[in-house]
Amino acid sequence: MKLIKIVIPVLTLLLFTSCGTVTGDSAFIKDTDFSKLKVYTIYPSTALKGNSPVLAEAIAAEIDSVMQKKGYTRGNEVHDFVVTFYTETEVETSYGSVNFERWKGFWSTKEEPLFAVKGLIVIDMIDAATGLVVWRGWDSKIAGRDDNPRQVLRSTIDGILEQYPPQ
């Protein structure tokens, strides 16, 4: 009975936290005419923390996919604006003691480390004519070992770029 009192609230908490929506934030220069920005190119920031080329390529591909769905055109040589992004990840460790095991006739709890990755993505839109950052969107998300990394990345980037162009 004691086990049920502990396990059910933990499972309920995990269920509700895994269904949370991604809510990013953004900022922009108010006097920018975003309707003139049609052709873009993507450059990952040189300050990528962790310096993972695989992660940078996955983020660039997802940004490219979302931007093309919004009707923008990717151009490498000639472009109206540059999309750049910055990422930062860190491993968060916490300890849980919800596992029970039988050892020599006694029931006991043991603490286990629980690992999760906390990631931050910042996406900038830079006007090619002026060199100014005209829009910035960002979001952070915690992903556990049971989360699909591609799906977490996709939903985070979609949540950020949902706010571009600003209304």
C-alpha positions in Angstrom: 0.0 0.0 0.0 2.9 2.3 0.8 4.4 1.6 -2.6 1.1 2.7 -4.4 1.0 5.9 -2.4 4.5 6.8 -3.7 4.4 5.5 -7.2 1.0 6.9 -8.3 1.9 10.6 -7.6 5.3 10.2 -9.2 3.8 8.6 -12.4 1.1 11.3 -12.5 3.7 14.1 -12.2 5.8 12.5 -15.0 2.7 12.2 -17.2 1.8 15.8 -16.8 5.3 17.1 -17.2 5.8 15.1 -20.4 2.7 16.6 -22.0 3.7 20.2 -21.4 3.7 22.6 -24.3 6.8 24.4 -25.5 6.5 28.1 -24.9 9.4 30.1 -26.2 9.9 33.8 -26.2 11.1 36.4 -28.7 12.1 40.0 -29.1 12.4 42.2 -32.3 13.1 45.7 -33.5 9.7 47.3 -33.9 10.4 49.5 -37.0 11.7 46.5 -39.1 9.7 45.7 -42.3 9.7 41.9 -42.1 7.7 41.7 -45.4 10.9 42.6 -47.3 12.8 39.7 -45.8 12.1 36.7 -48.2 15.4 35.0 -48.9 17.6 33.6 -46.1 20.7 31.7 -45.5 21.7 29.7 -42.3 25.0 30.1 -40.4 25.4 28.3 -37.1 27.1 30.5 -34.4 30.8 30.0 -33.9 30.0 30.1 -30.2 28.2 26.8 -30.1 28.7 25.4 -26.6 29.5 21.8 -26.8 30.6 22.2 -30.4 28.6 19.3 -31.8 28.5 19.3 -35.6 25.8 16.7 -35.6 23.6 18.8 -33.4 24.3 21.9 -35.5 23.3 20.1 -38.7 20.1 18.8 -37.1 19.1 22.2 -35.9 20.0 23.8 -39.3 17.9 21.2 -41.1 14.9 21.8 -38.8 15.1 25.6 -39.1 15.4 25.2 -42.9 12.3 23.0 -43.0 10.2 25.4 -40.9 11.3 28.4 -42.9 10.4 26.8 -46.2 7.0 25.8 -44.9 6.4 29.5 -44.0 7.2 30.4 -47.6 10.7 31.7 -47.3 13.4 30.8 -49.9 16.9 29.7 -49.0 19.7 31.3 -51.0 23.4 30.9 -50.3 25.0 33.8 -52.3 22.1 36.3 -52.4 20.0 36.7 -49.3 17.9 39.3 -47.4 18.6 38.0 -44.0 20.8 35.5 -42.1 19.5 32.9 -39.7 22.0 32.0 -37.0 21.6 30.0 -33.9 23.3 29.3 -30.6 22.9 26.2 -28.4 23.9 25.4 -24.9 23.4 22.1 -23.1 24.1 20.8 -19.6 23.4 17.6 -17.9 21.3 17.9 -14.7 21.5 15.2 -12.1 19.0 14.6 -9.4 18.5 11.6 -7.1 15.4 9.6 -6.6 14.5 6.8 -4.1 11.3 5.3 -5.5 12.8 1.9 -6.3 12.2 -0.9 -3.9 14.2 -4.1 -3.7 14.2 -7.0 -1.4 17.5 -7.8 0.3 17.9 -10.5 3.0 14.3 -10.4 4.0 14.0 -6.6 4.3 12.4 -4.1 2.0 14.6 -1.1 1.4 14.9 2.0 -0.8 18.0 2.9 -2.7 18.8 6.2 -4.3 19.5 6.3 -8.0 20.9 9.1 -10.1 18.4 10.5 -12.6 19.9 12.3 -15.5 18.3 14.8 -17.8 19.7 17.2 -20.4 18.7 20.9 -20.2 19.1 22.6 -23.5 18.8 26.2 -24.7 18.3 27.3 -28.3 18.6 30.9 -29.4 17.7 31.8 -33.0 18.6 35.2 -34.5 17.5 36.8 -37.7 20.1 39.3 -39.0 19.2 41.8 -41.7 21.9 41.4 -44.4 21.7 45.0 -45.4 22.3 46.5 -42.0 23.9 43.7 -40.1 21.5 44.2 -37.1 19.7 41.4 -35.3 16.1 42.3 -36.1 14.5 39.3 -34.4 15.6 36.8 -31.7 13.7 33.8 -30.4 14.7 31.4 -27.7 13.5 28.5 -25.5 14.9 26.0 -23.1 13.7 22.5 -22.5 14.6 19.6 -20.3 14.7 16.2 -21.9 14.9 12.9 -20.0 16.2 9.6 -21.2 12.8 8.5 -22.3 12.3 11.5 -24.6 13.0 11.3 -28.3 15.8 13.9 -28.9 14.7 14.6 -32.5 11.1 15.2 -31.4 12.2 17.5 -28.5 14.4 19.4 -30.9 11.7 19.7 -33.5 9.0 20.9 -31.1 11.4 23.4 -29.5 12.4 24.9 -32.9 8.8 24.9 -34.1 7.7 26.7 -30.9 10.4 29.4 -31.4 9.8 30.0 -35.1 6.0 30.0 -34.6 6.6 33.6 -33.4 8.3 34.7 -36.6 7.6 37.0 -38.3 6.1 39.1 -35.4 2.6 40.2 -35.8 
